[in-house]
């Protein structure tokens, strides 16, 4: 039993693509947090509004620029125990 070398490599490739995407998203969120903290300390409230708008764009479904990695034949959920 077990998985073939090719299957494991495919999972590793997909996980690497996902890691790269999440790293980019984390960098974006971290940058927005820094900008928001800086803007919040200034008297210019329009700068705060601009950062908030940018943050909202990250978390809305209207922006769909996620990489096309295809359907995964696996999930990250634990397998259910058979009775």
HELIX and SHEET records of a PDB file:
HELIX    1   1 UNK A    5  UNK A   41  1                                  37    
HELIX    2   2 UNK A   45  UNK A   58  1                                  14    
END                                                                             
